[in-house]
């Protein structure tokens, strides 16, 4: 009976060792899976950060272009105002010249 007890203890010890080994393998697989997920997430993060950088650069470029267009629009508006003023003065001068010419014709007659 003593030998039988030893074999039962041996079987239980083998079972515990196998269970511990299985748990170790599961833990290793989980750790490897987690590491793989971390690597994939970091790659995704790097890609997203790169894309964010591109979008920010495009935004800065478009803001710069918008500012340039705004400044150009202001200059064009100032030029239009100057031209309208010049046209008004030319119209007044033309009316005065026409009136003066009409008076000169009256004097000649």
Phi and psi restraints in degrees (value plus and minus 20) as a CYANA .aco file:
   2 UNK   PHI     -78.4   -38.4
   2 UNK   PSI     -60.6   -20.6
   3 UNK   PHI     -88.0   -48.0
   3 UNK   PSI     -56.1   -16.1
   4 UNK   PHI     -84.7   -44.7
   4 UNK   PSI     -59.5   -19.5
   5 UNK   PHI     -84.5   -44.5
   5 UNK   PSI     -59.8   -19.8
   6 UNK   PHI     -83.3   -43.3
   6 UNK   PSI     -60.7   -20.7
   7 UNK   PHI     -88.9   -48.9
   7 UNK   PSI     -56.3   -16.3
   8 UNK   PHI     -84.5   -44.5
   8 UNK   PSI     -64.2   -24.2
   9 UNK   PHI     -82.9   -42.9
   9 UNK   PSI     -59.2   -19.2
  10 UNK   PHI     -84.6   -44.6
  10 UNK   PSI     -63.8   -23.8
  11 UNK   PHI     -82.0   -42.0
  11 UNK   PSI     -62.7   -22.7
  12 UNK   PHI     -84.7   -44.7
  12 UNK   PSI     -59.4   -19.4
  13 UNK   PHI     -85.6   -45.6
  13 UNK   PSI     -62.8   -22.8
  14 UNK   PHI     -82.0   -42.0
  14 UNK   PSI     -62.2   -22.2
  15 UNK   PHI     -82.2   -42.2
  15 UNK   PSI     -62.4   -22.4
  16 UNK   PHI     -84.4   -44.4
  16 UNK   PSI     -61.7   -21.7
  17 UNK   PHI     -82.4   -42.4
  17 UNK   PSI     -63.6   -23.6
  18 UNK   PHI     -84.5   -44.5
  18 UNK   PSI     -60.2   -20.2
  19 UNK   PHI     -84.4   -44.4
  19 UNK   PSI     -62.8   -22.8
  20 UNK   PHI     -84.1   -44.1
  20 UNK   PSI     -61.0   -21.0
  21 UNK   PHI     -83.6   -43.6
  21 UNK   PSI     -63.2   -23.2
  22 UNK   PHI     -82.7   -42.7
  22 UNK   PSI     -63.3   -23.3
  23 UNK   PHI     -81.6   -41.6
  23 UNK   PSI     -60.4   -20.4
  24 UNK   PHI     -82.4   -42.4
  24 UNK   PSI     -62.0   -22.0
  25 UNK   PHI     -84.9   -44.9
  25 UNK   PSI     -63.1   -23.1
  26 UNK   PHI     -80.9   -40.9
  26 UNK   PSI     -64.9   -24.9
  27 UNK   PHI     -81.1   -41.1
  27 UNK   PSI     -62.5   -22.5
  28 UNK   PHI     -82.9   -42.9
  28 UNK   PSI     -62.7   -22.7
  29 UNK   PHI     -84.0   -44.0
  29 UNK   PSI     -62.4   -22.4
  30 UNK   PHI     -83.4   -43.4
  30 UNK   PSI     -62.3   -22.3
  31 UNK   PHI     -83.4   -43.4
  31 UNK   PSI     -63.4   -23.4
  32 UNK   PHI     -84.5   -44.5
  32 UNK   PSI     -61.1   -21.1
  33 UNK   PHI     -82.8   -42.8
  33 UNK   PSI     -64.2   -24.2
  34 UNK   PHI     -83.2   -43.2
  34 UNK   PSI     -62.0   -22.0
  35 UNK   PHI     -82.8   -42.8
  35 UNK   PSI     -61.3   -21.3
  36 UNK   PHI     -82.2   -42.2
  36 UNK   PSI     -61.3   -21.3
  37 UNK   PHI     -84.9   -44.9
  37 UNK   PSI     -60.1   -20.1
  38 UNK   PHI     -81.6   -41.6
  38 UNK   PSI     -65.3   -25.3
  39 UNK   PHI     -81.0   -41.0
  39 UNK   PSI     -65.5   -25.5
  40 UNK   PHI     -83.9   -43.9
  40 UNK   PSI     -61.6   -21.6
  41 UNK   PHI     -85.0   -45.0
  41 UNK   PSI     -60.4   -20.4
  42 UNK   PHI     -85.3   -45.3
  42 UNK   PSI     -58.0   -18.0
  43 UNK   PHI     -84.5   -44.5
  43 UNK   PSI     -61.9   -21.9
  44 UNK   PHI     -83.6   -43.6
  44 UNK   PSI     -61.8   -21.8
  45 UNK   PHI     -82.0   -42.0
  45 UNK   PSI     -63.4   -23.4
  46 UNK   PHI     -82.6   -42.6
  46 UNK   PSI     -62.2   -22.2
  47 UNK   PHI     -83.8   -43.8
  47 UNK   PSI     -62.7   -22.7
  48 UNK   PHI     -86.0   -46.0
  48 UNK   PSI     -61.1   -21.1
  49 UNK   PHI     -83.1   -43.1
  49 UNK   PSI     -58.8   -18.8
  50 UNK   PHI     -83.0   -43.0
  50 UNK   PSI     -64.0   -24.0
  51 UNK   PHI     -84.1   -44.1
  51 UNK   PSI     -59.4   -19.4
  52 UNK   PHI     -81.6   -41.6
  52 UNK   PSI     -61.0   -21.0
  53 UNK   PHI     -81.5   -41.5
  53 UNK   PSI     -62.0   -22.0
  54 UNK   PHI     -83.6   -43.6
  54 UNK   PSI     -65.7   -25.7
  55 UNK   PHI     -83.4   -43.4
  55 UNK   PSI     -60.7   -20.7
  56 UNK   PHI     -83.6   -43.6
  56 UNK   PSI     -61.7   -21.7
  57 UNK   PHI     -82.9   -42.9
  57 UNK   PSI     -62.2   -22.2
  58 UNK   PHI     -83.9   -43.9
  58 UNK   PSI     -58.7   -18.7
  59 UNK   PHI     -84.0   -44.0
  59 UNK   PSI     -64.9   -24.9
  60 UNK   PHI     -81.3   -41.3
  60 UNK   PSI     -63.3   -23.3
  61 UNK   PHI     -82.4   -42.4
  61 UNK   PSI     -64.7   -24.7
  62 UNK   PHI     -89.4   -49.4
  62 UNK   PSI     -55.7   -15.7
  63 UNK   PHI     -83.8   -43.8
  63 UNK   PSI     -60.4   -20.4
  64 UNK   PHI     -84.1   -44.1
  64 UNK   PSI     -64.0   -24.0
  65 UNK   PHI     -83.9   -43.9
  65 UNK   PSI     -60.9   -20.9
  66 UNK   PHI     -82.6   -42.6
  66 UNK   PSI     -62.6   -22.6
  67 UNK   PHI     -83.9   -43.9
  67 UNK   PSI     -61.4   -21.4
  68 UNK   PHI     -83.7   -43.7
  68 UNK   PSI     -63.2   -23.2
  69 UNK   PHI     -84.7   -44.7
  69 UNK   PSI     -58.2   -18.2
  70 UNK   PHI     -83.7   -43.7
  70 UNK   PSI     -64.3   -24.3
  71 UNK   PHI     -84.2   -44.2
  71 UNK   PSI     -61.3   -21.3
  72 UNK   PHI     -85.2   -45.2
  72 UNK   PSI     -59.6   -19.6
  73 UNK   PHI     -82.1   -42.1
  73 UNK   PSI     -62.5   -22.5
  74 UNK   PHI     -80.4   -40.4
  74 UNK   PSI     -64.6   -24.6
  75 UNK   PHI     -81.8   -41.8
  75 UNK   PSI     -62.6   -22.6
  76 UNK   PHI     -84.9   -44.9
  76 UNK   PSI     -59.1   -19.1
  77 UNK   PHI     -83.9   -43.9
  77 UNK   PSI     -60.3   -20.3
  78 UNK   PHI     -82.9   -42.9
  78 UNK   PSI     -61.4   -21.4
  79 UNK   PHI     -84.3   -44.3
  79 UNK   PSI     -61.5   -21.5
  80 UNK   PHI     -81.9   -41.9
  80 UNK   PSI     -63.6   -23.6
  81 UNK   PHI     -80.2   -40.2
  81 UNK   PSI     -63.8   -23.8
  82 UNK   PHI     -82.1   -42.1
  82 UNK   PSI     -62.4   -22.4
  83 UNK   PHI     -86.3   -46.3
  83 UNK   PSI     -61.0   -21.0
  84 UNK   PHI     -81.2   -41.2
  84 UNK   PSI     -63.4   -23.4
  85 UNK   PHI     -82.3   -42.3
  85 UNK   PSI     -64.5   -24.5
  86 UNK   PHI     -83.4   -43.4
  86 UNK   PSI     -60.3   -20.3
  87 UNK   PHI     -84.3   -44.3
  87 UNK   PSI     -61.8   -21.8
  88 UNK   PHI     -82.1   -42.1
  88 UNK   PSI     -64.0   -24.0
  89 UNK   PHI     -84.9   -44.9
  89 UNK   PSI     -58.7   -18.7
  90 UNK   PHI     -86.1   -46.1
  90 UNK   PSI     -58.3   -18.3
  91 UNK   PHI     -83.8   -43.8
  91 UNK   PSI     -64.0   -24.0
  92 UNK   PHI     -81.6   -41.6
  92 UNK   PSI     -64.6   -24.6
  93 UNK   PHI     -83.5   -43.5
  93 UNK   PSI     -59.4   -19.4
  94 UNK   PHI     -85.4   -45.4
  94 UNK   PSI     -61.8   -21.8
  95 UNK   PHI     -83.0   -43.0
  95 UNK   PSI     -61.8   -21.8
  96 UNK   PHI     -85.1   -45.1
  96 UNK   PSI     -61.9   -21.9
  97 UNK   PHI     -85.2   -45.2
  97 UNK   PSI     -59.3   -19.3
  98 UNK   PHI     -84.3   -44.3
  98 UNK   PSI     -64.4   -24.4
  99 UNK   PHI     -83.9   -43.9
  99 UNK   PSI     -61.9   -21.9
 100 UNK   PHI     -84.3   -44.3
 100 UNK   PSI     -61.6   -21.6
 101 UNK   PHI     -83.9   -43.9
 101 UNK   PSI     -59.3   -19.3
 102 UNK   PHI     -85.3   -45.3
 102 UNK   PSI     -60.5   -20.5
 103 UNK   PHI     -85.3   -45.3
 103 UNK   PSI     -59.5   -19.5
 104 UNK   PHI     -84.4   -44.4
 104 UNK   PSI     -60.5   -20.5
 105 UNK   PHI     -83.4   -43.4
 105 UNK   PSI     -59.4   -19.4
 106 UNK   PHI     -82.6   -42.6
 106 UNK   PSI     -58.8   -18.8
 107 UNK   PHI     -88.1   -48.1
 107 UNK   PSI     -55.7   -15.7
 108 UNK   PHI     -88.9   -48.9
 108 UNK   PSI     -51.8   -11.8
